[in-house]
């Protein structure tokens, strides 16, 4: 054992059993341990024995009661060496002087590497203007020695001997004031200019350019909690309204949250609702992990500093087949059920930058223990200017979260769809449903296809291709959300890269249960760009769409006995949105290519930035000081120009006469 505590168990009836512990030395001549006997006690040296009796099992605990800190100079009651305890213990269980069982423990306990001195909770931070804040940057662990950090005060001399030759160097290793190139005594520069002795700096290392490098001011502004952002910058100033993508706030200056899906696909309960961003999510839960969301009596900030109440309508669901996707166990008569929320539909009526009204429809149903519920949460923003309760498309471009429009322009019925899978239950393709591709949101979905060992590879490729092709029932994608079906210029044709040539016969020989070149992955790449803005909201259009496939080698897998059990082939579909510039970047001129020393983007110092310290972009000093120094310098230059003028000399001579 290497710790100060040992736990073991005595199996059997402990009634009338006496437990004792003893230190068992090793015979130096024979090398054998002392035989177990019943002459011990409940304490041996620094070890204590505690027994917790039970019915048929008793817990035996051995504790070390000594201090494990390394000794400081002239210290007592501590460890003199890193190996603090090296002893052999023997625990014996006796009944009527008869040994029933014995336990042998070899203890090697090392001392703690941290200092045993009293440490105050108050941290004294020196003035950062006059000395570095971190005198030992490599000291990263509190109360312990950091390996290779020789400036760590918690490293004892014995520990430092292990890495003395490999200590960290430079600023990270504790040399926080290294010699700098401008120092007169520094000879680190390979090529020293002739004027270096005239312009070098004669200073001590305590006044180095590294001094105050981490200094950001004497007052540290507190960080506002992320879920309590103040709505008003100053008292009496009203909230100026929402912009596209701003989080909606409540009366308590907190985010208005509705469960949403994260990038990992899991549902996040406290996800803020963004202004003018629709979504439709589904979350899986059961009765044990079910949690109620934000109460519907919470008032929402309209955007002008006023607060509006939600208009809530409750409805009951009798047919729960669309929400209860799986039952973990067969129902019983005594099963626990609870009335929970199955779905919530939020409709925000907006005008300009403000929210005018909120309608909420809550669907309630009964959820029993052992059932899995698929909750659905939808948020939709409707313009108040449209009296038909239909969304008014003021911005012709796509908005993030809106479905991508698709059409089949080669058929008489031009309606089309671009979907991905939404699986439930076991995740089989036979029970998977479809959900539309949402603009600006990368997605990854899939399902599982059951395949037998005698499956024909050609039929398997055709079946997989058919399953993936069912997601794309279209030939063209709309450039904008309001593209006209009769105007072909408002649509882009999808570029399809077929997975393989159907005329080519791919042979696998006599191998059974192996099929190469299975197009199991569907890749949808949508290229879009910002082509303008409407009332400050970017106008985004789709420029191109590419459909490609990735092939895999399928191999039948089973356990020790295959039998007639099928194997599984996962097939996936991914959607990636790629944003490109609406126009190609402006090419470099011949002057920019030939005279690179005048290009401020490719040089640390350039002539156009000669007066940069006198502009408001310079933040090294207060602007008032920079302006005063600039005016003083300009006055000195003007005075030197006047004194060097010959006319001034003539006037000076006349004045002296």
Secondary structure, DSSP 8 states (H G I E B T S, - for coil): --SSEEEEEEES--TT-EEEEEE--B-TTT--B----S--BSEETTEEEEEE--SSEEEEEEEE-S--BB--TT--SSBSSSEEEEEEEEEEEEETTEEEEEEEEEEEEE-BSS--S---S------TTTS-S-S-TT--STTS--TT-TT-TT--HHHHTTSGGG---TTTTT-TT---TTBTT----SS--TTHHHH-B---TTS-TTTTTT---S-------TT---S-SSTT-------TT-B-BBTTSSB-B--EE-TTS-EETT-B-BTT--EEEEEEEETTT----S-TT--EE-SSS-EE--EEEEEE-S--TTTEEEESS---TT--EEEEEEEEEEEEEEETTEEEEEEEEEEEEEEETTEEEEEEEEEEEEETT-TTSS----S-SB-TTSB--EE-TTSSS-B-EEEEEE--TT-BGGG-EEEE-BTT--EEEEEEEEE-TT--HHHHHHHHHHHHHTTEE-SEEESSTT--TT-GGGEEE-EE--SS-TTS----TT-SSEEEEEEEEEEEEEEEEEEEEETTEEEEEEEEEEEEEEEEEEE----S--TT--EEEEEEEEEEEEE--SS------HHHHH-GGG-TTS-SS-GGGTTGGGSTT--SS-HHHHHHHHHHHHHHHHHHHHHTSHHHHHHHHHHH-
